[in-house]
C-alpha cells in the first residue's frame, strides 16, 4: 500500500533588534529511498535570501545553505513537500535473521564498499557514547546467537515501555546518561539511546530524521511525537539492508514515516540551524509541522 503525504515544516525566528547578517543550513528536503519517492519539494525563505544553494552531503542527504546579508528582524524557513511512502511489512521472521553477534563480526571484518557503507554508523559519537548505563538497560537482550531482528524489536520495545515521552525534559544537548537516569525524553533522545546500545555491541545504526503523520487515519492512534520533526533508527541487517525502527512508538519497521535525512546522530541532520550577526537582542523561535495524507489523484 502506498500513501501520499503532504508535509509543511515551518521555522520562524524573531529578533528583538535587526540583525545585519545570517547564515542557515537546513535539512528539510526529503530524499528518495527504496520505499519512498519524492514527488515535489521546495524551501521558501523570508526575507528573500542573498544566497541559496543546495548540495548533497556525504550521506546522500539534500542540504540547503541560506544567507541573508542585509538587515532583518525575522527569518522564516518553510519546507514543503509531497512524498509517496510504501507501507512494507517486515520481510523476514525475527527468529530466522542472522545472529546479532555474527553481524557484528561481519561489520568488524568489512572492507571496500561494505565498510564505506556501514563504517560511519558503527562508531560511537558524542551524542551516542558507550556509557555503562547501556549495559544496565539492555545487556540481557544481546544473548549470543539471538537473531538481530529479534534484538532490534526487543530493544525498541524496552525503550518504549521503560521511558516516558516528555517534551519538557530535554533539549538537543541533553546527554543520554541523563535520559537513562530520568527515564524520560523525546524521540531524538530515544533514537540516540537505541543507537548507542547497538553500536556498543559492534552493530551499525543510523539516526534518521523525518516526520510522522500528524492526524492518523480514522480508528488509528495518533503517534507520539507527531507535532514536530521526528527521529528514529535504521540498523544494518544482512538479509534486509537497513531496517528502520521507531522506539518512541515501538514500530519495527515504521509504516507511516517520511524520511528526510540520515546521519550518525542528530547533529549531522539538524532540520534548521544557523547563526546571526548583529546586536545583542532577545530571540524567539517557533516551529510547526503538519503532515497529512492526501489523494494522489
PyMOL commands that set and color helices and strands:
alter all, ss='L'
color gray80, all
select helices_A, chain A and resi 94-96+100-108+112-121+133-141+148-162+176-182+187-200+266-268
alter helices_A, ss='H'
color red, helices_A
select strands_A, chain A and resi 2-29+36-46+51-56+62-68+72-86+164-165+184-185+205-212+230-237+241-245+257-263+272-278+283-294
alter strands_A, ss='S'
color yellow, strands_A
deselect
rebuild
show_as cartoon
